[in-house]
Amino acid sequence: MSQKLAPSIRVTFPLLALSLQCIIIVLFALFVKYSEDSPNKYDATYPVFQDVNTMVFIGFGFLATFLKRYGRSGIAFTMLLAAFALQWATILEGLLFDFKESKIQISIISLIHADLSAVSALVSMGAVLGKTSPVQLLLMTILEVTCFTVNKWLLDVLLQINRKTSGMYLHLFGATFGLMVSRVLQRSGLKSGHEKEGSFPISDLYSMIGTIFLWMFWPSFNAALLDTNREKAVFNTYYALAACTVAVFAISSQVHDKGKIDMSHIRSATLAGGVAIGLSAPLIPYAYIAMIIGLIAGVISTLGMKYMKGALELYLDLHDTCGVLYTHGLPGIIGGIVYIALLSVPSVDRQHADYWQMAMLITMAMSILTGLITGFILKLNIWKQPPDLKCYDDQAYWEFPHQATEDGKRSPTSFLFGKK
């Protein structure tokens, strides 16, 4: 039997969700129209859009199923937030970048930009997964997508950095934003760990489906918005991911006292190479350089998960459910440093490296400040953060079929249905 939601949540969530959707429909009716892309442009770009879309809904969705009693919420709330975020991002991106003749112009490229903004929100969601209500998640998505889009606009206005490349800062922005929200929402009942926060072997396997989908389509993700050097970006991303994966397996075994491999490292750190190579993928001239970057990202990400995660929770109350700092945050910083180093080579690019140093500082400052503000907004009692006992538990929000076997034992897939 599923636990009942508090009356305020039963009213607030449907009201908020439907109100926001109706507002977006009205905004689309007033301001949005389809642009006329050439058939060749659409045909060339649509497959890449589908790759990114697959990452958003399948990759990030299944990646969030590792919690033993939060699998249904992980995958379904990912779908909810992505569906909302891409609509809201279309409005914001259009107003700031694609507003012509009093209308927002929608094209296949604008859909990709919206998907990338949705990814930034899903990264932030990973830091607070299991500790927030659907109401809080929706509000966080609104604020995060808004702040991320404004950050891209600021980089464009202040530093003339095109949003096609500044969008790759979504990893750094999303991770830092989510961590700040998590820090504000942290409370004493969750400090010493939570009995429902762990994973089962089967939930780890489901989560690996998401990892593999993300791994496979990450080359398209990094090349989606490029007009030139798209092939080079795909190749470099592919080899960076491959080298990163080998490094993660090796380091995970090395740091274990019995030489065993930790599945949490594999499902998260193996993606660090794709993040770290994101900005510089179209510029790197040789595959071995991409492989070195991927290897370094894999080593740092794995060591961070092993040694930093517990220390940050113990000393700074910085709880990170999905480890977004190690999948997106630290690799995002590595990627920024590599890109700045490449720009220092005169033959590589005309963009001054100092601009990108400033871009990283602006992005980190914006994500920290807006994440803290968002955290305090979400902490207000009117949003009803779930009590400690209902955190990481599907039964707080879902109706379940009976999943017990005839002899009373747990079904092997019961983690998806919140059964004890």
C-alpha positions as CSV (number, residue, x, y, z in Angstrom):
1,M,0.0,0.0,0.0
2,S,1.5,3.3,-1.0
3,Q,1.9,6.1,1.6
4,K,-0.4,9.0,1.2
5,L,0.9,12.4,0.2
6,A,0.1,15.3,2.5
7,P,-3.0,17.2,1.4
8,S,-0.9,20.2,0.6
9,I,1.2,18.2,-1.9
10,R,-1.8,16.5,-3.4
11,V,-3.1,20.0,-4.3
12,T,0.1,21.9,-4.9
13,F,1.8,19.6,-7.3
14,P,-1.1,19.1,-9.8
15,L,-2.0,22.8,-9.5
16,L,1.6,24.0,-10.1
17,A,2.3,21.5,-13.0
18,L,-1.0,22.4,-14.9
19,S,-0.6,26.1,-14.3
20,L,2.9,26.2,-15.6
21,Q,1.9,24.1,-18.6
22,C,-1.0,26.4,-19.4
23,I,1.2,29.5,-19.1
24,I,3.8,27.9,-21.5
25,I,1.0,27.1,-24.0
26,V,-0.2,30.7,-23.9
27,L,3.4,32.0,-24.4
28,F,3.8,29.6,-27.4
29,A,0.5,30.9,-28.8
30,L,1.5,34.5,-28.5
31,F,5.2,34.5,-29.4
32,V,6.3,31.3,-31.1
33,K,6.4,30.3,-34.7
34,Y,8.3,27.8,-36.8
35,S,11.2,29.0,-38.8
36,E,11.7,27.7,-42.4
37,D,14.8,25.5,-42.3
38,S,16.1,24.2,-45.6
39,P,15.3,20.5,-46.0
40,N,19.0,19.7,-46.2
41,K,19.7,21.4,-42.9
42,Y,16.9,19.5,-41.2
43,D,17.8,16.2,-42.7
44,A,21.5,16.6,-41.6
45,T,20.7,17.7,-38.1
46,Y,17.6,15.6,-37.1
47,P,19.7,12.4,-36.4
48,V,21.9,14.4,-34.0
49,F,18.8,15.8,-32.3
50,Q,17.5,12.3,-31.8
51,D,20.8,11.2,-30.3
52,V,20.7,14.0,-27.8
53,N,17.0,13.3,-27.1
54,T,17.9,9.7,-26.4
55,M,20.5,10.8,-23.9
56,V,18.1,13.1,-22.1
57,F,15.2,10.7,-21.7
58,I,16.8,7.2,-21.7
59,G,20.4,7.9,-20.6
60,F,19.7,10.3,-17.7
61,G,16.5,8.5,-16.9
62,F,18.0,5.0,-16.3
63,L,21.1,6.5,-14.8
64,A,18.9,7.7,-11.9
65,T,17.5,4.3,-11.1
66,F,20.4,3.1,-8.9
67,L,18.7,3.9,-5.6
68,K,17.2,0.7,-4.3
69,R,13.8,2.1,-3.5
70,Y,13.6,5.2,-5.7
71,G,13.9,3.7,-9.2
72,R,10.4,4.6,-10.4
73,S,10.8,8.2,-9.2
74,G,14.3,8.4,-10.7
75,I,13.3,7.5,-14.2
76,A,9.9,9.1,-14.2
77,F,10.8,12.4,-12.6
78,T,13.6,12.7,-15.1
79,M,11.0,12.4,-17.9
80,L,8.8,15.0,-16.2
81,L,11.6,17.6,-15.6
82,A,13.0,17.1,-19.1
83,A,9.6,17.5,-20.7
84,F,9.0,20.8,-18.8
85,A,12.6,22.1,-19.1
86,L,12.8,21.8,-22.9
87,Q,9.5,23.8,-23.2
88,W,10.7,26.5,-20.8
89,A,14.1,26.6,-22.4
90,T,12.6,27.1,-25.8
91,I,10.9,30.3,-24.5
92,L,13.9,31.7,-22.7
93,E,16.4,30.8,-25.5
94,G,14.1,32.3,-28.1
95,L,13.6,35.6,-26.2
96,L,17.3,36.1,-25.6
97,F,18.8,34.7,-28.8
98,D,16.1,33.9,-31.5
99,F,13.6,36.8,-31.2
100,K,12.8,38.2,-34.7
101,E,9.9,40.2,-35.9
102,S,8.3,39.9,-32.4
103,K,8.3,36.1,-32.6
104,I,10.5,33.3,-31.2
105,Q,11.8,31.3,-34.1
106,I,11.8,27.5,-33.6
107,S,14.2,25.4,-35.7
108,I,15.9,22.0,-35.3
109,I,18.8,23.9,-33.8
110,S,16.7,25.6,-31.2
111,L,15.3,22.2,-30.2
112,I,18.9,21.0,-29.5
113,H,19.6,24.1,-27.5
114,A,16.5,23.4,-25.4
115,D,17.6,19.8,-24.9
116,L,21.0,21.0,-23.7
117,S,19.3,23.3,-21.2
118,A,17.2,20.4,-20.0
119,V,20.4,18.4,-19.4
120,S,21.7,21.2,-17.1
121,A,18.6,20.8,-15.0
122,L,18.9,17.0,-14.9
123,V,22.5,17.3,-13.7
124,S,21.3,19.6,-10.9
125,M,18.5,17.1,-10.1
126,G,21.2,14.4,-9.5
127,A,22.6,16.2,-6.5
128,V,19.2,16.3,-4.7
129,L,17.7,13.0,-6.0
130,G,15.5,11.4,-3.4
131,K,15.5,14.3,-1.0
132,T,13.0,16.6,-2.8
133,S,9.3,16.5,-3.6
134,P,8.0,16.9,-7.2
135,V,6.9,20.4,-6.4
136,Q,10.5,21.3,-5.4
137,L,11.9,19.6,-8.4
138,L,9.7,21.6,-10.8
139,L,10.5,24.8,-9.1
140,M,14.2,24.0,-9.2
141,T,14.0,23.3,-12.9
142,I,12.3,26.6,-13.6
143,L,15.0,28.5,-11.8
144,E,18.0,26.4,-13.0
145,V,17.0,26.6,-16.7
146,T,16.4,30.4,-16.3
147,C,19.8,31.0,-14.6
148,F,21.7,28.8,-17.0
149,T,20.2,30.5,-20.0
150,V,20.9,33.9,-18.5
151,N,24.5,32.8,-17.9
152,K,24.9,31.9,-21.6
153,W,23.4,35.3,-22.5
154,L,25.8,37.1,-20.2
155,L,28.8,35.3,-21.7
156,D,27.6,36.3,-25.2
157,V,27.0,40.0,-24.3
158,L,30.1,40.5,-22.1
159,L,32.7,38.3,-23.8
160,Q,31.2,37.6,-27.2
161,I,31.3,33.9,-26.5
162,N,28.8,32.1,-28.8
163,R,26.2,30.1,-27.0
164,K,27.0,27.0,-29.1
165,T,30.3,26.7,-27.2
166,S,29.3,28.3,-23.9
167,G,26.5,25.7,-23.7
168,M,29.2,23.1,-22.9
169,Y,29.5,24.8,-19.5
170,L,26.2,23.1,-18.7
171,H,28.1,20.4,-16.8
172,L,29.9,22.8,-14.5
173,F,26.9,25.0,-14.1
174,G,24.5,22.2,-13.4
175,A,26.7,20.4,-11.0
176,T,27.6,23.5,-8.9
177,F,24.0,24.7,-8.9
178,G,22.7,21.4,-7.7
179,L,25.4,21.0,-5.0
180,M,24.5,24.5,-3.6
181,V,20.8,23.6,-3.5
182,S,21.7,20.3,-1.8
183,R,23.8,22.1,0.7
184,V,21.0,24.4,1.7
185,L,18.4,21.6,1.9
186,Q,20.7,19.3,3.9
187,R,19.4,18.6,7.4
188,S,20.4,16.6,10.5
189,G,18.3,13.6,9.7
190,L,20.2,12.9,6.6
191,K,23.7,13.7,7.7
192,S,24.7,10.2,8.9
193,G,23.4,8.5,5.9
194,H,20.0,7.0,5.1
195,E,18.9,3.4,5.2
196,K,17.1,3.7,1.9
197,E,19.9,5.6,0.0
198,G,21.9,2.5,-1.1
199,S,21.5,0.3,-4.1
200,F,20.8,-3.3,-4.9
201,P,22.7,-5.3,-7.5
202,I,19.7,-5.2,-9.8
203,S,19.3,-1.4,-9.4
204,D,22.9,-1.0,-10.3
205,L,22.3,-3.0,-13.5
206,Y,19.4,-0.8,-14.5
207,S,21.4,2.3,-13.9
208,M,24.2,0.9,-16.1
209,I,21.7,1.0,-19.0
210,G,21.6,4.7,-18.6
211,T,25.4,4.9,-18.5
212,I,25.8,2.9,-21.6
213,F,23.3,5.0,-23.6
214,L,25.0,8.1,-22.5
215,W,28.4,6.7,-23.3
216,M,27.3,5.6,-26.8
217,F,25.6,8.9,-27.8
218,W,28.1,11.3,-26.1
219,P,30.0,12.0,-29.3
220,S,26.8,13.3,-30.9
221,F,26.2,15.4,-27.8
222,N,29.6,17.1,-28.1
223,A,29.2,17.6,-31.9
224,A,25.5,18.5,-32.0
225,L,25.8,22.3,-32.5
226,L,29.1,22.4,-34.5
227,D,29.2,23.9,-38.0
228,T,32.8,22.8,-38.6
229,N,35.1,20.1,-37.3
230,R,32.1,17.9,-36.4
231,E,33.9,14.7,-37.4
232,K,37.0,15.6,-35.3
233,A,34.7,16.3,-32.3
234,V,33.1,12.9,-32.7
235,F,36.4,11.0,-33.0
236,N,38.0,12.8,-30.1
237,T,35.0,12.3,-27.8
238,Y,34.9,8.6,-28.7
239,Y,38.6,8.0,-27.9
240,A,38.5,10.1,-24.7
241,L,35.6,8.0,-23.4
242,A,37.4,4.8,-24.3
243,A,40.6,5.8,-22.5
244,C,38.5,7.2,-19.5
245,T,36.7,3.9,-19.2
246,V,39.9,1.8,-19.0
247,A,41.3,4.2,-16.4
248,V,38.2,4.0,-14.2
249,F,38.2,0.2,-14.1
250,A,41.9,0.2,-13.3
251,I,41.7,2.9,-10.5
252,S,38.5,1.5,-9.0
253,S,40.3,-1.9,-8.6
254,Q,43.4,-0.3,-7.3
255,V,41.8,1.8,-4.5
256,H,39.7,-1.2,-3.2
257,D,41.4,-3.0,-0.3
258,K,40.6,-6.3,-2.0
259,G,41.1,-5.3,-5.6
260,K,37.4,-5.3,-6.5
261,I,35.6,-2.9,-8.8
262,D,33.0,-0.5,-7.4
263,M,29.9,-0.3,-9.7
264,S,29.2,3.3,-8.6
265,H,32.6,4.3,-10.1
266,I,31.7,2.6,-13.4
267,R,28.2,4.0,-13.8
268,S,29.4,7.6,-13.1
269,A,33.2,8.1,-13.7
270,T,33.3,6.4,-17.1
271,L,31.4,9.4,-18.5
272,A,33.9,11.9,-17.2
273,G,36.0,11.7,-20.4
274,G,33.1,12.9,-22.5
275,V,32.5,15.9,-20.3
276,A,36.2,16.8,-20.1
277,I,36.7,16.8,-23.9
278,G,33.4,18.7,-24.6
279,L,34.8,22.2,-25.2
280,S,38.0,21.2,-26.9
281,A,36.8,18.2,-29.0
282,P,36.7,20.1,-32.3
283,L,40.1,21.7,-31.8
284,I,42.3,18.7,-30.7
285,P,44.4,17.6,-33.7
286,Y,45.4,14.1,-32.6
287,A,43.5,11.3,-31.0
288,Y,46.2,10.5,-28.5
289,I,45.7,14.0,-26.9
290,A,42.0,13.2,-26.5
291,M,42.9,9.9,-24.9
292,I,45.2,11.6,-22.4
293,I,42.4,14.0,-21.4
294,G,40.0,11.1,-21.0
295,L,42.5,9.1,-18.9
296,I,43.1,12.1,-16.6
297,A,39.4,12.8,-16.2
298,G,38.7,9.1,-15.4
299,V,41.5,9.0,-12.8
300,I,40.4,12.2,-11.1
301,S,36.7,11.4,-11.2
302,T,37.3,7.9,-9.6
303,L,39.6,9.2,-6.9
304,G,37.1,12.0,-6.2
305,M,34.3,9.5,-5.7
306,K,36.5,7.3,-3.5
307,Y,38.1,10.0,-1.2
308,M,36.3,13.3,-1.6
309,K,32.6,12.3,-1.4
310,G,32.7,11.2,2.2
311,A,34.9,14.1,3.3
312,L,32.6,16.7,1.7
313,E,29.6,15.1,3.4
314,L,31.3,14.9,6.8
315,Y,33.0,18.3,7.0
316,L,30.9,20.5,4.7
317,D,27.4,18.8,4.8
318,L,27.7,18.7,1.0
319,H,25.6,15.7,0.1
320,D,25.6,14.6,-3.6
321,T,23.2,11.7,-4.3
322,C,24.3,10.9,-7.8
323,G,27.9,12.1,-7.6
324,V,27.4,14.9,-10.1
325,L,30.5,16.6,-8.9
326,Y,32.6,13.7,-10.1
327,T,30.7,13.0,-13.3
328,H,30.1,16.6,-14.4
329,G,31.7,19.2,-12.0
330,L,35.4,18.2,-11.8
331,P,35.5,17.0,-15.5
332,G,33.9,20.3,-16.5
333,I,36.7,22.2,-14.7
334,I,39.3,19.9,-16.4
335,G,37.6,20.6,-19.8
336,G,37.7,24.4,-19.2
337,I,41.3,24.3,-18.3
338,V,42.2,22.2,-21.4
339,Y,40.3,24.5,-23.6
340,I,42.0,27.6,-22.2
341,A,45.3,25.9,-22.7
342,L,44.5,25.2,-26.3
343,L,43.4,28.7,-27.0
344,S,46.8,29.9,-25.8
345,V,48.3,28.3,-28.9
346,P,48.1,31.0,-31.6
347,S,47.5,28.5,-34.4
348,V,44.5,26.9,-32.8
349,D,41.9,29.7,-32.4
350,R,41.6,33.5,-32.5
351,Q,39.5,33.7,-29.3
352,H,41.6,35.1,-26.5
353,A,42.2,32.6,-23.6
354,D,41.6,35.3,-21.0
355,Y,37.9,35.5,-22.2
356,W,37.4,31.9,-21.4
357,Q,39.1,32.2,-18.0
358,M,36.6,34.9,-17.2
359,A,33.8,32.8,-18.6
360,M,34.6,30.0,-16.2
361,L,34.7,32.4,-13.3
362,I,31.4,34.0,-14.3
363,T,29.8,30.5,-14.7
364,M,31.0,29.3,-11.3
365,A,30.0,32.5,-9.6
366,M,26.5,32.5,-11.2
367,S,25.9,28.8,-10.4
368,I,27.0,29.2,-6.8
369,L,25.0,32.3,-6.1
370,T,21.8,31.3,-7.9
371,G,22.0,27.7,-6.5
372,L,22.1,29.1,-3.0
373,I,19.2,31.4,-3.6
374,T,17.2,28.6,-5.2
375,G,18.0,26.3,-2.2
376,F,16.6,28.9,0.3
377,I,13.5,29.3,-1.9
378,L,13.0,25.5,-2.0
379,K,13.5,25.3,1.8
380,L,10.4,27.3,2.5
381,N,7.9,25.3,4.4
382,I,5.1,25.9,1.9
383,W,6.9,23.5,-0.6
384,K,6.8,20.6,1.9
385,Q,10.1,18.9,1.6
386,P,9.6,15.2,2.3
387,P,10.3,14.1,5.9
388,D,13.4,12.0,6.6
389,L,11.6,8.7,6.6
390,K,10.1,9.3,3.1
391,C,13.3,10.3,1.4
392,Y,14.6,7.9,-1.2
393,D,11.3,6.1,-1.2
394,D,9.0,5.7,-4.2
395,Q,6.0,4.9,-2.0
396,A,5.7,8.5,-1.0
397,Y,4.6,9.4,-4.5
398,W,3.5,6.3,-6.5
399,E,0.7,3.8,-6.5
400,F,2.1,0.2,-6.8
401,P,0.8,-3.1,-8.0
402,H,1.4,-6.1,-5.8
403,Q,4.9,-7.4,-6.6
404,A,5.4,-10.0,-3.9
405,T,5.8,-13.6,-5.1
406,E,3.5,-16.3,-3.9
407,D,5.9,-17.5,-1.1
408,G,6.1,-14.0,0.3
409,K,9.6,-13.2,-0.9
410,R,10.6,-10.0,-2.6
411,S,10.4,-9.8,-6.4
412,P,13.9,-9.3,-7.9
413,T,12.6,-6.1,-9.5
414,S,10.9,-4.8,-6.3
415,F,13.3,-1.9,-6.0
416,L,11.5,-0.3,-8.9
417,F,8.2,-0.6,-7.1
418,G,9.3,0.5,-3.6
419,K,8.7,-2.8,-1.9
420,K,10.5,-3.6,1.4
